[in-house]
């Protein structure tokens, strides 16, 4: 578990500290103005986009005081959902961001929802985020073993494979949840999402990788290959985690997870 709200805000995005004002414009990377001012080029940013949404539990009830971490580059903007579950950010940069929604400290057993999201000029996006209840956790074994971390998602992992983020506790177990298709966060990639999972603890690193395969719960055709994509908080992108091919009751291949985050099985 995260130690406290204060630590969570101090850490912010990777390599940088957040502001605590959701509408404070950051000074992250952006295009340079081509106008010659006779000195250093001025830096201009397209901040014409907007984001709003709500945070709900898997029964559709609003979640109050869920923490929203909305990051671009090394700059983060923080908000919390209100009593109706609502949150919003204005003056959003036209760029990729990480959107992490963390259950309130008083909640237990809910997943952290995460997605890299991208914005276009003058775009106003509404993203309603559901925080589902995780499946029961499995203790991490002393040596790598295959664990079902969410229905149909099988990860080979041991307790020494995961490295905790700064200020957080070492891992002791792993859990996941197969996300209801109607409750999935957006995937700003070309292709069709076959399935999505959230993993916990969130954003723990696996330098050597964790091999992954999937039960063919969807009756996918024999011999067809699918991509495995992994949401990266640090990179603010979907990472290519390899591919899997349908072989009877399984989808297997070279796919390997470098961290615990949102996992997507994608048909390109």
KOLVO-594540 format. One record per residue (C-alpha): residue number from 1; residue in three letters; x, y, z. Coordinates in pm, whole numbers, plus 50000, padded with zeros to 5 digits. Layout:
% residues N
+-----+-----+-------+-------+-------+
|   k |   r |    xx |    yy |    zz |
+-----+-----+-------+-------+-------+
| NUM | ALA |     X |     Y |     Z |
...
+-----+-----+-------+-------+-------+
This chain:
% residues 268
+-----+-----+-------+-------+-------+
|   k |   r |    xx |    yy |    zz |
+-----+-----+-------+-------+-------+
|   1 | UNK | 50000 | 50000 | 50000 |
|   2 | UNK | 50107 | 50358 | 49949 |
|   3 | UNK | 50237 | 50503 | 50273 |
|   4 | UNK | 50039 | 50823 | 50274 |
|   5 | UNK | 49883 | 51089 | 50059 |
|   6 | UNK | 50175 | 51320 | 50138 |
|   7 | UNK | 50432 | 51072 | 50012 |
|   8 | UNK | 50222 | 51008 | 49703 |
|   9 | UNK | 50219 | 51379 | 49615 |
|  10 | UNK | 50588 | 51428 | 49693 |
|  11 | UNK | 50693 | 51147 | 49463 |
|  12 | UNK | 50485 | 51274 | 49171 |
|  13 | UNK | 50587 | 51159 | 48827 |
|  14 | UNK | 50915 | 50985 | 48768 |
|  15 | UNK | 51207 | 51218 | 48816 |
|  16 | UNK | 51006 | 51524 | 48919 |
|  17 | UNK | 50770 | 51662 | 49182 |
|  18 | UNK | 50407 | 51751 | 49118 |
|  19 | UNK | 50219 | 52066 | 49197 |
|  20 | UNK | 49914 | 52038 | 49419 |
|  21 | UNK | 49705 | 52267 | 49199 |
|  22 | UNK | 49518 | 52075 | 48932 |
|  23 | UNK | 49503 | 52379 | 48703 |
|  24 | UNK | 49863 | 52495 | 48728 |
|  25 | UNK | 50025 | 52480 | 48386 |
|  26 | UNK | 50342 | 52273 | 48382 |
|  27 | UNK | 50660 | 52363 | 48199 |
|  28 | UNK | 50736 | 52028 | 48044 |
|  29 | UNK | 50864 | 51970 | 47692 |
|  30 | UNK | 50683 | 52141 | 47408 |
|  31 | UNK | 50739 | 52288 | 47062 |
|  32 | UNK | 50961 | 52593 | 47025 |
|  33 | UNK | 50817 | 52905 | 46871 |
|  34 | UNK | 50987 | 52968 | 46537 |
|  35 | UNK | 50962 | 53345 | 46575 |
|  36 | UNK | 51307 | 53511 | 46594 |
|  37 | UNK | 51305 | 53735 | 46897 |
|  38 | UNK | 51668 | 53835 | 46867 |
|  39 | UNK | 51769 | 53613 | 47159 |
|  40 | UNK | 51676 | 53273 | 47287 |
|  41 | UNK | 51369 | 53123 | 47116 |
|  42 | UNK | 51055 | 53155 | 47322 |
|  43 | UNK | 50879 | 52835 | 47427 |
|  44 | UNK | 50511 | 52805 | 47349 |
|  45 | UNK | 50270 | 52527 | 47436 |
|  46 | UNK | 49935 | 52419 | 47302 |
|  47 | UNK | 49721 | 52392 | 47616 |
|  48 | UNK | 49385 | 52395 | 47443 |
|  49 | UNK | 49264 | 52052 | 47556 |
|  50 | UNK | 49050 | 51962 | 47858 |
|  51 | UNK | 48989 | 51649 | 48063 |
|  52 | UNK | 48696 | 51569 | 48288 |
|  53 | UNK | 48544 | 51254 | 48423 |
|  54 | UNK | 48426 | 51063 | 48723 |
|  55 | UNK | 48547 | 50779 | 48944 |
|  56 | UNK | 48306 | 50496 | 49020 |
|  57 | UNK | 48314 | 50156 | 49186 |
|  58 | UNK | 48216 | 49845 | 48993 |
|  59 | UNK | 47856 | 49882 | 49114 |
|  60 | UNK | 47836 | 50229 | 48957 |
|  61 | UNK | 47850 | 50427 | 49283 |
|  62 | UNK | 48068 | 50741 | 49290 |
|  63 | UNK | 48397 | 50723 | 49479 |
|  64 | UNK | 48485 | 51028 | 49684 |
|  65 | UNK | 48851 | 51127 | 49743 |
|  66 | UNK | 49007 | 50897 | 49485 |
|  67 | UNK | 49346 | 51044 | 49398 |
|  68 | UNK | 49406 | 51150 | 49036 |
|  69 | UNK | 49766 | 51178 | 48915 |
|  70 | UNK | 49779 | 51339 | 48570 |
|  71 | UNK | 50138 | 51362 | 48446 |
|  72 | UNK | 50326 | 51484 | 48141 |
|  73 | UNK | 50702 | 51453 | 48129 |
|  74 | UNK | 50831 | 51523 | 48480 |
|  75 | UNK | 50538 | 51747 | 48577 |
|  76 | UNK | 50226 | 51618 | 48752 |
|  77 | UNK | 49893 | 51774 | 48834 |
|  78 | UNK | 49698 | 51625 | 49122 |
|  79 | UNK | 49329 | 51623 | 49199 |
|  80 | UNK | 49086 | 51416 | 49400 |
|  81 | UNK | 48735 | 51315 | 49305 |
|  82 | UNK | 48454 | 51498 | 49482 |
|  83 | UNK | 48148 | 51349 | 49649 |
|  84 | UNK | 47989 | 51288 | 49308 |
|  85 | UNK | 48309 | 51117 | 49187 |
|  86 | UNK | 48389 | 51404 | 48949 |
|  87 | UNK | 48730 | 51546 | 48857 |
|  88 | UNK | 48853 | 51787 | 48588 |
|  89 | UNK | 49163 | 51950 | 48444 |
|  90 | UNK | 49173 | 52251 | 48213 |
|  91 | UNK | 49457 | 52388 | 47997 |
|  92 | UNK | 49575 | 52037 | 47913 |
|  93 | UNK | 49881 | 52012 | 47689 |
|  94 | UNK | 49831 | 51856 | 47348 |
|  95 | UNK | 50055 | 51557 | 47415 |
|  96 | UNK | 50070 | 51216 | 47581 |
|  97 | UNK | 49999 | 51197 | 47955 |
|  98 | UNK | 49974 | 50931 | 48221 |
|  99 | UNK | 49638 | 50910 | 48397 |
| 100 | UNK | 49649 | 50718 | 48725 |
| 101 | UNK | 49343 | 50686 | 48948 |
| 102 | UNK | 49417 | 50556 | 49298 |
| 103 | UNK | 49153 | 50434 | 49544 |
| 104 | UNK | 49103 | 50642 | 49861 |
| 105 | UNK | 49327 | 50547 | 50152 |
| 106 | UNK | 49016 | 50426 | 50337 |
| 107 | UNK | 48933 | 50175 | 50063 |
| 108 | UNK | 49076 | 49824 | 50050 |
| 109 | UNK | 49084 | 49572 | 49769 |
| 110 | UNK | 49018 | 49814 | 49483 |
| 111 | UNK | 49240 | 49824 | 49176 |
| 112 | UNK | 49442 | 50126 | 49066 |
| 113 | UNK | 49330 | 50221 | 48715 |
| 114 | UNK | 49594 | 50349 | 48475 |
| 115 | UNK | 49616 | 50448 | 48109 |
| 116 | UNK | 49848 | 50657 | 47892 |
| 117 | UNK | 49623 | 50905 | 47710 |
| 118 | UNK | 49687 | 51157 | 47431 |
| 119 | UNK | 49508 | 51483 | 47352 |
| 120 | UNK | 49452 | 51676 | 47029 |
| 121 | UNK | 49413 | 52052 | 46982 |
| 122 | UNK | 49087 | 52184 | 47133 |
| 123 | UNK | 48990 | 51833 | 47238 |
| 124 | UNK | 48763 | 51797 | 47541 |
| 125 | UNK | 48774 | 51440 | 47670 |
| 126 | UNK | 48550 | 51280 | 47928 |
| 127 | UNK | 48697 | 50966 | 48085 |
| 128 | UNK | 48486 | 50788 | 48344 |
| 129 | UNK | 48708 | 50551 | 48544 |
| 130 | UNK | 48582 | 50244 | 48728 |
| 131 | UNK | 48791 | 50102 | 49012 |
| 132 | UNK | 48694 | 49733 | 49029 |
| 133 | UNK | 48757 | 49497 | 49318 |
| 134 | UNK | 49071 | 49291 | 49269 |
| 135 | UNK | 49063 | 48913 | 49273 |
| 136 | UNK | 49212 | 48761 | 49591 |
| 137 | UNK | 49591 | 48809 | 49602 |
| 138 | UNK | 49845 | 48529 | 49570 |
| 139 | UNK | 50160 | 48525 | 49783 |
| 140 | UNK | 50472 | 48566 | 49573 |
| 141 | UNK | 50671 | 48240 | 49580 |
| 142 | UNK | 51041 | 48231 | 49672 |
| 143 | UNK | 51128 | 48117 | 49320 |
| 144 | UNK | 50937 | 48201 | 49001 |
| 145 | UNK | 50611 | 48015 | 48951 |
| 146 | UNK | 50315 | 48069 | 48722 |
| 147 | UNK | 50037 | 48261 | 48898 |
| 148 | UNK | 49692 | 48349 | 48769 |
| 149 | UNK | 49686 | 48724 | 48838 |
| 150 | UNK | 49335 | 48803 | 48723 |
| 151 | UNK | 49108 | 48568 | 48533 |
| 152 | UNK | 49287 | 48425 | 48230 |
| 153 | UNK | 49617 | 48611 | 48284 |
| 154 | UNK | 49906 | 48385 | 48389 |
| 155 | UNK | 50236 | 48544 | 48500 |
| 156 | UNK | 50557 | 48364 | 48593 |
| 157 | UNK | 50703 | 48558 | 48885 |
| 158 | UNK | 50887 | 48518 | 49217 |
| 159 | UNK | 50927 | 48747 | 49515 |
| 160 | UNK | 51276 | 48858 | 49407 |
| 161 | UNK | 51157 | 48957 | 49058 |
| 162 | UNK | 50973 | 49274 | 49162 |
| 163 | UNK | 51134 | 49599 | 49277 |
| 164 | UNK | 50921 | 49844 | 49470 |
| 165 | UNK | 50899 | 50216 | 49382 |
| 166 | UNK | 51064 | 50470 | 49610 |
| 167 | UNK | 50904 | 50495 | 49957 |
| 168 | UNK | 50676 | 50195 | 49905 |
| 169 | UNK | 50684 | 49857 | 50077 |
| 170 | UNK | 50856 | 49554 | 49920 |
| 171 | UNK | 50608 | 49325 | 49746 |
| 172 | UNK | 50461 | 49024 | 49924 |
| 173 | UNK | 50179 | 48923 | 49689 |
| 174 | UNK | 50030 | 48993 | 49349 |
| 175 | UNK | 49669 | 49038 | 49242 |
| 176 | UNK | 49478 | 49139 | 48932 |
| 177 | UNK | 49137 | 49174 | 48778 |
| 178 | UNK | 49000 | 49113 | 48430 |
| 179 | UNK | 48830 | 49445 | 48352 |
| 180 | UNK | 48472 | 49437 | 48233 |
| 181 | UNK | 48473 | 49553 | 47867 |
| 182 | UNK | 48222 | 49829 | 47952 |
| 183 | UNK | 48456 | 49957 | 48225 |
| 184 | UNK | 48787 | 49962 | 48039 |
| 185 | UNK | 48999 | 50276 | 48030 |
| 186 | UNK | 49068 | 50412 | 47680 |
| 187 | UNK | 49350 | 50260 | 47476 |
| 188 | UNK | 49478 | 50527 | 47238 |
| 189 | UNK | 49624 | 50278 | 46992 |
| 190 | UNK | 49519 | 50140 | 46655 |
| 191 | UNK | 49353 | 49802 | 46689 |
| 192 | UNK | 49085 | 49621 | 46887 |
| 193 | UNK | 49112 | 49548 | 47257 |
| 194 | UNK | 49041 | 49181 | 47324 |
| 195 | UNK | 49088 | 49206 | 47700 |
| 196 | UNK | 49234 | 49429 | 47973 |
| 197 | UNK | 49365 | 49360 | 48323 |
| 198 | UNK | 49476 | 49577 | 48616 |
| 199 | UNK | 49761 | 49445 | 48832 |
| 200 | UNK | 49852 | 49517 | 49193 |
| 201 | UNK | 50073 | 49633 | 49348 |
| 202 | UNK | 50088 | 49902 | 49081 |
| 203 | UNK | 50409 | 50004 | 48897 |
| 204 | UNK | 50651 | 49759 | 49057 |
| 205 | UNK | 50944 | 49690 | 48822 |
| 206 | UNK | 51061 | 49354 | 48691 |
| 207 | UNK | 51402 | 49413 | 48533 |
| 208 | UNK | 51433 | 49059 | 48404 |
| 209 | UNK | 51074 | 49051 | 48280 |
| 210 | UNK | 50785 | 48826 | 48378 |
| 211 | UNK | 50676 | 48575 | 48110 |
| 212 | UNK | 50303 | 48590 | 48048 |
| 213 | UNK | 50044 | 48379 | 47868 |
| 214 | UNK | 49666 | 48383 | 47845 |
| 215 | UNK | 49386 | 48130 | 47861 |
| 216 | UNK | 49187 | 48141 | 47536 |
| 217 | UNK | 48863 | 48238 | 47705 |
| 218 | UNK | 48732 | 48417 | 47396 |
| 219 | UNK | 48745 | 48132 | 47144 |
| 220 | UNK | 49009 | 48310 | 46937 |
| 221 | UNK | 49106 | 48134 | 46612 |
| 222 | UNK | 49392 | 47887 | 46606 |
| 223 | UNK | 49722 | 48031 | 46482 |
| 224 | UNK | 49623 | 48398 | 46508 |
| 225 | UNK | 49874 | 48632 | 46674 |
| 226 | UNK | 49795 | 48919 | 46911 |
| 227 | UNK | 50001 | 49196 | 47070 |
| 228 | UNK | 50046 | 49241 | 47442 |
| 229 | UNK | 50063 | 49607 | 47547 |
| 230 | UNK | 50164 | 49738 | 47888 |
| 231 | UNK | 50081 | 50082 | 48027 |
| 232 | UNK | 50395 | 50267 | 48145 |
| 233 | UNK | 50355 | 50542 | 48402 |
| 234 | UNK | 50714 | 50655 | 48355 |
| 235 | UNK | 50710 | 50659 | 47975 |
| 236 | UNK | 50348 | 50779 | 47946 |
| 237 | UNK | 50305 | 50536 | 47660 |
| 238 | UNK | 50179 | 50187 | 47588 |
| 239 | UNK | 50484 | 49961 | 47574 |
| 240 | UNK | 50512 | 49666 | 47335 |
| 241 | UNK | 50540 | 49365 | 47568 |
| 242 | UNK | 50565 | 49108 | 47289 |
| 243 | UNK | 50315 | 48885 | 47114 |
| 244 | UNK | 50120 | 48566 | 47172 |
| 245 | UNK | 49969 | 48317 | 46929 |
| 246 | UNK | 49662 | 48101 | 46977 |
| 247 | UNK | 49753 | 47737 | 47033 |
| 248 | UNK | 49455 | 47537 | 47145 |
| 249 | UNK | 49343 | 47653 | 47489 |
| 250 | UNK | 49628 | 47904 | 47527 |
| 251 | UNK | 49778 | 48220 | 47381 |
| 252 | UNK | 50154 | 48183 | 47417 |
| 253 | UNK | 50465 | 48347 | 47275 |
| 254 | UNK | 50748 | 48582 | 47368 |
| 255 | UNK | 50536 | 48824 | 47575 |
| 256 | UNK | 50694 | 48942 | 47901 |
| 257 | UNK | 50592 | 49214 | 48147 |
| 258 | UNK | 50852 | 49464 | 48269 |
| 259 | UNK | 50625 | 49608 | 48539 |
| 260 | UNK | 50290 | 49562 | 48710 |
| 261 | UNK | 50038 | 49789 | 48542 |
| 262 | UNK | 49748 | 49779 | 48296 |
| 263 | UNK | 49786 | 49487 | 48055 |
| 264 | UNK | 49606 | 49483 | 47721 |
| 265 | UNK | 49562 | 49201 | 47473 |
| 266 | UNK | 49530 | 49377 | 47137 |
| 267 | UNK | 49431 | 49268 | 46790 |
| 268 | UNK | 49610 | 49494 | 46542 |
+-----+-----+-------+-------+-------+
